Amino acid sequence: MNNFFQELAKKLAERWITLLLLPGLLLAAATWAGAYLGQSLDVPRLTGAAAELGRTLALRPGGVQALLVVVLLLVSTGAGLAVQALAPATRLLWLGRWPVLCRRRTARRRARWHHQVDRRRHLTRDHPVGARTREQQRLIDDAAGKANRIALAEPGRPTWMGDRIHAVEQIALNRYGLDLPFAWPRLWLVLPDPVRAELNAAHSTFAAAVITGTWAWPYLLLGLVCWPAALAGAVVGTVGWARARKAVADMTALSEATLDLHGRTLAVALGVGDPAATGPISLAEGETINAVVRKGR
């Protein structure tokens, strides 16, 4: 038990340093530099001020120095906790859960998607498979690729990441007849451990990217006082956003594959599928599963 608690304390300390302390210290340093310099970028002046601050602190008694270190640690940790508290807002922003401007942007994305889908359908109709040239096939593939880059199903969210998750729900409903928000918790309980581990890893990567992107907010706010901080915030936000897009792509691809490979496991576990059957579930089986898991709701 002692070894267990030692390892637990070690991991907690590592997470505290990585997620709270170091980013908080960087933000505290940036805030001090921004307050001192304002909108100017006078590096020699800043380095001189830092050296003077170091000399001043060195002349203080040891107790005062220790107290200042404790205060700095508390401030940095508090800043980290405050930023993590803002993470749900970043998540909602990236996933398209907006209180305003949602419908208009979603309508534009839907129109672009339908344009590419209609273009692909017209090309497929005008150029049958048997008489299709390589260039004609390239045009069809190009239209399909452009539609998929917008969304993998008809857009229902104002953002790419939101539509990726929305597409999984639509595919589950249209292909398998599953109401995924109700069926997924039951499916999760019957999944093999390796599958759950892969899904958890993808979700953890997305959560970490959201935290990274959330650190952009205080730097952008600080940019009102010191413009270089806004540049740092833009870089941090872009890095977090790019990582989140990759994580969402992986997470939704794994979720769709889970439906393909383990939907029948759920059907058998609920007693609505034939244990001897193989392959994905049918629409009728999915609708029967819905009747069980929704319970009339």
N, C-alpha and C positions, 0 to 999 in steps of 0.2 A: 504493500500500500504506500509506503514511503516513496518508493521509486515512481509509482504512478503519480502521486501528488507533485513530486519534483519535476517530472516531465510535463505535467499539466501547467505548473507555474512557469516553466521555461517557455512553453508554447504561448501562453498568455502574454508573457513579457515580450516575446518576439512580435506578436500581433500588435501589442500596444505601441512598440517602437515604430513598427512599419506603417501602421494605419493611422496613428494619432500623433505620436511625438514628433517624428521627423517632418512630416508635412506641416504640422503646427509650428515647429521652429522656423521652417522656411517662410511661412506666412508671417510670423512675428518679425523676422528679419526684414522681409519685404515691406511690411507696414512701417517699421522704424525708418527704413531708407526712404520710403515714399513721403512720410511726414517730414523728414529732414530736407529732402531735395525739392519736393513739389514737382512742378512740371519740367524742371531743368534736368539735364543728364550730365551732371558735373562729377565724373568718377574720381578725380583727384580730391575734390572737396569731400566726397563720401568716405574715401579711404582715410583721409586725415581725421574726420570726425570719429570713425571707428577706432583709430589708434588712440585718440584722445579719450574716448570712452573706456577703452581697455586700461589705459594708465590710471584713470580716475577710480575705476573699480579695484585695481590692484592696491591702491592706497587705503581702501576700506578694511575694517577689521574682518577677521575670518567669519565671524558670526553673521555679519551683514552680507558678505559674499554668499554664504550658504543660503541665507534667506532669499536673496535675489535669484539664486539658482532654482530654489523650490518654487518661487513665484513664477519664474519663466516656464518651468515644467508644467505647472498648473494651468497657466494661460495657454500654452501650446496644446495641452490635452483638451482643455475646454474648447479651443478653436476646432480641434479635430472632431469632437463630439457634436459641435454645432453644425459643421459641414456634413457629417453623417446624417444628422437629423433632416438635412435638406435633400438627401439622396432620393426619397420618394418623389419629390417634385421633379427632379431630373428624369427619373424613370417615367413618370406620367408624360412629361414633355416629349421624350424620345418615342414613346409608344403611342403618341397621338391622342392622349386623353385630355383634350383641350376644352375649356369651357366656352371659348369663342373661336371664330374663324375656322372651325372644324369642318362644317358642311361644305363651304366653298372650296377649300383645298381638296377635300375628298372627292368632290364632283370633278375637279380638274384632273385629278389622278385617274378617276374612273373613265373620263372621256379619252385620255391618252391611251389607256389600256385597251379600251374597246376599239380605238382606231387601229392599233396594231393587230388585235385579234381579227377584226374584219378584213384587214389587209392580208393576213395569212390565209383566212378562209377563201377569199377571192382568188388568191394565187393558187391555192390547192385545187379549187374548182376549175380554174381556167387551164391548169397544167396537170392532167391526170398522171398517175404514177408511171404507167407504161410508156408515155411519150414525153416524159419530163427530162429536160436537159440539166446538165450540172449547174449551169448558171441559174436556171429557174429554181432548182432545189436550194441553191445558196440564198436566193431572195426569200423563199419560204422560211428557211432556217433563221434568216436575219430578222424577219418579222416576229417569229416565235421568240427569239432571244430578247428582242426589245420589249415584248409584252411581259416576259418573265422577269426582266430586270426591273420593271415597274412594280409588278406583284405577281404571285403565283396563282392567284384567283382574283375574281373581280374585287377591286379595291373597296375597302370599307373603313379605312382609317386615313388620316391626313399625312402619315409618315411612312417611310419604307419599313422601319422596324415594326411598327404597329400592324402594317399589312402582312408582314411575314407571319405573325402570330394569328392574325385573322384568317389567313389562307389555310392554316392547319385546321382551324375550326370548320371552315367551309368545305375543305376536302373531306374531313371526317363525316360531315353531314351529307354531302352530295354523293360521295363514293360509297360510304358504308352505312349511311343512315343514322350515324351516331350523334347524339347531342353531347359534344365533348366536355363542356363544363360540368355536366352531371356524371358522365361516364369515366372521365380521367381519374378521379380519386380511387375508384374501384379497380381500374386497370393498373394503377400504380401499385396496389397491394398485391397483385398477382404476377408482377414482372420479376424476372430473374435478377439476382443481385448485380451481375455485371452490367445489365441494361440500366438499372437505376443508378449505378455508379457513373456511367457515361452521361446520363441526363443531369445528375447532380453536378458533375464537373463542368458541363456547359453552362448551367445556371449560375454556378459560382463565378465563372469567368465573366458572365454578363454583370453580375452584382459588383464585382471588382471594377469593371469598366465604368459602371454608373458612379461609383465612389470617385474614381479618377476624374470623370467629367464634372462632378459636383464641385471639386476643388477650383474649377474655373470661376465660379460665382464670386468668391471673395476677392480674387485678383481683378476681375472685371470691375467690381465695385471700387477697389482701390485705384483703378485706372482713372477714376474721376479726379483723383488728387495727383497721381503720378502716371503719366501715359505709358511708360515701359511695363507697368504692372498689367495693363490691359493686353499688351502683346503676349505676356506670359500666360494670362488667362485664356487668350484665344488658342495658344498652342496646347495648353493642358486640355481645354475643352475638345479640341479637334482630335487629340490622341485618344481621349476617353470615348468619343463618339465613334471613331473608326474601330476601336476594339469592341465596342458594344455591337456594332453592325456585324462584325465577324462572329461574335458570340451568339447573336440572335440567329444568324444563318445556320450555324452549327446546331443550336438548340432546336430550331424548328425542323431541320432536316432529320435529326434524331427522333423527334416526336412523330413525324410522319412515318418514318421507318418502323417505329414502335407500333403504330396502328396497323401497318401492313403485316408485320410479323407476329404480333401478339394479340391482335383483336380477337382471334378465335380462342385464345387462352381465357379471355374475359368471358366470352360466350359460354364456354364449357364450365367455368367456375360458377356462373350464374344459373346453369342448368338449362340454357336455351339453345345450346349448340351440340352437335353430334361429336362425341369424343373421337370417333374414327375419321371424321372429316379432316381435310387439310386445306391449306391456302387461306386467303383473306375471307372475312365474313361477307355475307351478302347484305343487300339493302334490307331484306325482310328480317334477317337476324339482328341487324342494327336497330331496326325499329322495335323489335321485341325487347332488346336490351334497354332501350329508352323507356319502354313501359315499366320495366322492373326498377330501374334506377331513379326515374323521376317520381314514381309513386303517386301519379296523378297531379303532380305540381306543374 
